[in-house]
Amino acid sequence: MNTALTIIGLAMFIFIVVFSLKRAKEKKKAQQEEHEKIKAYGESINEETRNKKSF
């Protein structure tokens, strides 16, 4: 009985850890994609500004 409870407890703990790590990885990936979008937008604004000054 105690062995079964221990195994179930460990399984739940491992599931929580894996789920948390997976969620953190997905969140980091989403933040990286958002950062890339912001960077690209900033570069396009800079390019437009440079083009306007040259005329």
C-alpha positions as CSV (number, residue, x, y, z in Angstrom):
1,M,0.0,0.0,0.0
2,N,2.7,2.4,0.9
3,T,4.7,1.5,-2.1
4,A,1.7,2.2,-4.4
5,L,1.2,5.6,-2.8
6,T,4.8,6.4,-3.2
7,I,4.8,5.5,-6.8
8,I,1.7,7.5,-7.5
9,G,3.1,10.5,-5.6
10,L,6.3,10.3,-7.6
11,A,4.4,10.0,-10.9
12,M,2.4,13.0,-10.0
13,F,5.5,15.0,-9.1
14,I,7.3,14.0,-12.3
15,F,4.2,15.0,-14.3
16,I,4.0,18.4,-12.7
17,V,7.7,19.0,-13.3
18,V,7.6,18.0,-16.9
19,F,4.4,20.0,-17.5
20,S,6.0,23.1,-15.9
21,L,9.1,22.8,-18.0
22,K,7.1,22.3,-21.2
23,R,5.0,25.4,-20.4
24,A,8.1,27.4,-19.6
25,K,9.7,26.4,-22.9
26,E,6.6,27.3,-24.9
27,K,6.4,30.7,-23.1
28,K,10.1,31.4,-23.8
29,K,9.6,30.6,-27.5
30,A,6.5,32.9,-27.7
31,Q,8.5,35.7,-26.1
32,Q,11.4,35.2,-28.5
33,E,9.0,35.3,-31.5
34,E,7.4,38.5,-30.2
35,H,10.9,40.0,-29.7
36,E,11.7,39.2,-33.3
37,K,8.5,40.9,-34.5
38,I,9.3,44.0,-32.5
39,K,12.8,44.1,-33.8
40,A,11.7,43.7,-37.4
41,Y,9.1,46.5,-37.0
42,G,11.7,48.8,-35.4
43,E,14.1,48.1,-38.3
44,S,11.4,48.8,-40.9
45,I,10.6,52.1,-39.1
46,N,14.4,53.0,-39.1
47,E,14.6,52.2,-42.8
48,E,11.6,54.4,-43.7
49,T,13.1,57.2,-41.7
50,R,16.4,56.9,-43.5
51,N,14.7,56.9,-46.9
52,K,12.7,60.0,-46.0
53,K,15.8,61.9,-45.0
54,S,17.6,61.1,-48.3
55,F,15.0,62.9,-50.4
